[in-house]
Amino acid sequence: MLVEGAKDERALRAVGVSGRIERLHRGASVQGVCERLSREHPEVIVLTDWDTAGGKLARLAADALSSNGARAKLEFRRTFAIHTRREIHQVESLPVFLARLQEKAQEEQERAA
């Protein structure tokens, strides 16, 4: 999985994502990171923020991955953007968003009981 920075990685770990997470903002160019990932993986999940800057970065990463023979998987980013658009716009906000959802679900369950 490819994310923007360390806060995004920490947020994903906090919500239970395991496996390899690569960060774009580590000093290397987007092209360099994507070139390396393309050599190691035929598909890479790209999960940048779903704001304008994140969209530009996702397209840049997708193009760089594609030019190196890998497929950029953008489905998770699209799904988060659709379902959280009114509340959050950043990967790093996912733990707080999920905690709010759990809290609302618990309140609904208590009302129903």
C-alpha positions in Angstrom: 0.0 0.0 0.0 1.2 3.5 -0.9 0.3 6.4 1.4 1.5 10.0 1.7 3.3 10.1 5.0 4.0 8.8 8.5 0.7 10.0 10.0 -1.2 8.0 7.3 0.8 4.9 8.1 0.2 5.2 11.8 -3.6 5.8 11.2 -3.9 2.7 9.1 -2.0 0.6 11.7 -4.3 1.9 14.4 -7.3 0.6 12.5 -5.8 -2.8 12.0 -4.1 -2.6 8.6 -1.2 -5.0 8.5 1.3 -5.7 5.8 3.6 -3.4 3.9 2.9 0.3 3.8 5.2 2.6 1.8 5.2 6.3 2.3 5.7 8.8 -0.6 7.0 11.7 1.6 10.3 10.1 2.7 12.7 12.1 0.6 12.6 10.0 -2.6 10.8 11.1 -5.7 7.3 9.7 -6.4 8.8 8.2 -9.6 11.6 6.5 -7.7 9.3 5.0 -5.0 6.9 3.8 -7.7 9.7 2.4 -9.8 10.9 0.4 -6.9 7.4 -0.8 -5.9 6.7 -1.8 -9.5 9.7 -4.1 -9.5 8.4 -5.9 -6.4 4.6 -5.9 -6.9 2.3 -6.2 -9.9 -0.4 -4.2 -8.1 -0.1 -1.4 -5.5 -3.0 0.1 -3.5 -2.7 3.9 -3.6 -4.4 5.5 -0.6 -3.7 9.2 -0.7 -5.9 11.8 0.9 -9.2 12.4 -1.0 -8.7 16.2 -1.2 -7.4 18.0 -4.4 -3.7 17.6 -3.5 -4.2 13.9 -2.7 -6.0 13.4 -6.0 -3.1 14.9 -7.9 -0.6 12.8 -6.0 -2.7 9.6 -6.6 -2.8 10.3 -10.3 1.0 11.0 -10.3 1.6 7.8 -8.5 -0.8 5.8 -10.7 1.0 7.1 -13.8 4.4 6.3 -12.4 3.3 2.8 -11.4 1.8 2.2 -14.8 4.8 3.4 -16.7 6.8 0.9 -14.7 4.5 -2.0 -15.4 2.4 -2.1 -12.2 -1.3 -1.5 -11.7 -2.4 1.2 -9.3 -5.4 0.1 -7.3 -7.4 3.2 -6.5 -10.7 1.5 -5.4 -10.1 2.0 -1.6 -9.4 5.7 -2.1 -12.6 6.1 -4.1 -14.6 4.2 -1.6 -13.4 6.2 1.4 -14.0 9.5 -0.6 -17.6 8.5 -1.3 -18.4 7.3 2.2 -16.6 9.9 4.3 -16.7 13.0 2.1 -18.8 15.1 4.5 -16.8 14.2 7.5 -13.1 13.6 6.7 -10.7 14.1 3.8 -7.5 12.5 5.1 -6.2 9.1 5.7 -4.9 10.2 9.1 -8.4 11.0 10.2 -9.7 7.4 9.7 -9.2 6.2 13.4 -11.3 9.1 14.7 -14.0 8.6 12.1 -14.2 4.9 12.8 -14.4 5.6 16.6 -17.3 8.0 15.9 -19.1 5.4 13.8 -18.7 2.8 16.6 -20.0 5.3 19.2 -23.0 6.0 17.0 -23.7 2.3 16.5 -23.5 1.7 20.2 -25.9 4.5 20.9 -28.4 3.2 18.4 -28.1 -0.3 19.8 -28.7 1.0 23.4 -31.8 3.0 22.1 -33.2 -0.2 20.5 -32.8 -2.2 23.7 
